[in-house]
Amino acid sequence: MTVETVIVVPFLVLLLVFVAVFVHRGVDARLRLDDAAHQAARAATLQRTIAAATTAAGDTASSALAQAGIVCRAITTALTGTLAPASSVTVTVRCSVDFGQAALLGVPSTRTLASTASEVVDTYRSQPAGATP
């Protein structure tokens, strides 16, 4: 019985470590993606046009995820809402997260995560030239 325990316990510990790493990567990626979505939504509300807001949201999300160390195979952002004062802008960020080392556990090496965040456009912001309130 002791010999079997000595042989089996290291494998069980190794399996536990792999599972812990996989779970940690998933939770960390989710938290970082939520933060990136909030940053992207805020960056979008600072712009004057929808095209500029969409570009700012995408750039901000990509930058935030890169700085956080999250490796995404593909990042997409979608923006809804208007930039009128006191309206809200919603940004959805999707990221295909790479779980490379978790493949040994039989888990897919990538997983697509999505996060949505909304921000309110400042009520007292100035309007672009020629815009009607």
C-alpha positions in Angstrom: 0.0 0.0 0.0 2.8 2.4 0.8 4.5 1.8 -2.5 1.3 2.6 -4.4 0.8 5.8 -2.4 4.4 6.9 -3.1 3.9 6.4 -6.8 0.4 7.9 -7.1 0.7 11.0 -4.9 3.2 12.9 -7.1 0.9 12.4 -10.1 -2.1 13.6 -8.2 -0.1 16.7 -7.0 1.0 17.4 -10.6 -2.6 17.1 -11.8 -3.8 19.5 -9.1 -1.1 22.0 -10.1 -2.2 21.9 -13.7 -5.8 22.4 -12.8 -4.9 25.3 -10.5 -2.9 27.0 -13.3 -5.8 26.6 -15.8 -8.4 27.9 -13.4 -6.1 30.9 -12.4 -5.5 31.7 -16.1 -9.3 31.7 -16.8 -10.2 33.9 -13.8 -7.3 36.3 -14.5 -8.2 36.6 -18.1 -11.9 37.3 -17.2 -10.9 40.0 -14.7 -8.5 41.6 -17.2 -11.1 41.5 -20.0 -13.7 43.2 -17.7 -11.2 46.0 -17.0 -10.3 46.3 -20.7 -14.0 46.6 -21.6 -14.5 49.4 -19.0 -11.4 51.3 -20.3 -12.7 50.9 -23.9 -16.1 52.2 -23.0 -14.7 55.2 -21.3 -12.3 55.9 -24.2 -15.3 55.8 -26.6 -17.3 58.3 -24.6 -14.5 60.9 -24.9 -14.8 60.9 -28.8 -17.0 63.1 -30.9 -18.0 60.7 -33.7 -19.1 57.0 -33.7 -16.2 56.1 -36.1 -13.6 57.7 -33.8 -15.3 56.1 -30.7 -15.2 52.7 -32.4 -11.5 53.1 -33.2 -10.7 54.4 -29.7 -12.5 51.5 -28.1 -10.6 48.9 -30.2 -7.3 50.5 -29.6 -7.8 50.9 -25.9 -9.0 47.3 -25.4 -6.0 45.9 -27.4 -3.6 48.1 -25.4 -5.1 47.2 -22.0 -5.0 43.5 -22.7 -1.5 43.7 -24.0 -0.3 45.6 -20.9 -2.1 43.1 -18.7 -0.2 40.3 -20.3 -3.2 38.5 -21.8 -2.4 36.7 -25.0 -5.4 37.0 -27.4 -5.4 35.3 -30.7 -8.2 37.6 -31.9 -9.7 40.7 -30.3 -13.0 42.2 -31.5 -14.9 45.2 -30.1 -18.5 46.2 -30.8 -20.0 49.6 -29.9 -23.6 50.5 -29.4 -25.3 53.7 -28.3 -24.9 57.4 -29.2 -22.5 60.1 -28.2 -25.2 62.6 -27.2 -24.7 64.2 -23.8 -26.1 62.0 -20.9 -26.6 59.0 -23.2 -24.8 55.8 -22.7 -22.3 53.9 -24.8 -21.9 50.1 -24.5 -18.7 48.3 -25.6 -18.4 44.5 -26.0 -14.9 43.1 -26.1 -14.3 39.5 -27.3 -11.0 37.8 -26.9 -9.8 34.3 -27.9 -7.6 33.6 -24.9 -4.7 31.2 -25.3 -4.5 28.5 -22.6 -1.4 26.8 -24.2 -0.1 24.7 -21.4 -3.6 23.5 -20.3 -3.7 21.3 -23.5 -2.0 18.6 -21.4 -5.2 18.3 -19.4 -7.3 17.7 -22.5 -8.8 21.3 -22.2 -9.1 23.3 -25.4 -6.1 25.5 -25.9 -8.2 28.6 -26.7 -11.5 29.9 -25.3 -13.4 32.9 -26.4 -14.3 35.3 -23.6 -16.6 38.3 -23.8 -17.2 41.3 -21.6 -19.5 44.2 -21.9 -19.3 47.6 -20.2 -21.4 50.8 -20.4 -20.4 54.3 -19.7 -22.4 57.5 -19.6 -21.4 60.4 -21.9 -20.7 63.5 -19.9 -23.9 65.6 -19.5 -22.2 69.0 -19.8 -19.8 68.2 -22.7 -19.5 70.6 -25.5 -21.1 69.8 -28.9 -19.1 69.6 -32.1 -19.4 72.6 -34.4 -22.6 72.7 -36.4 -24.4 70.1 -34.1 -27.9 70.8 -32.9 -28.8 69.9 -29.3 
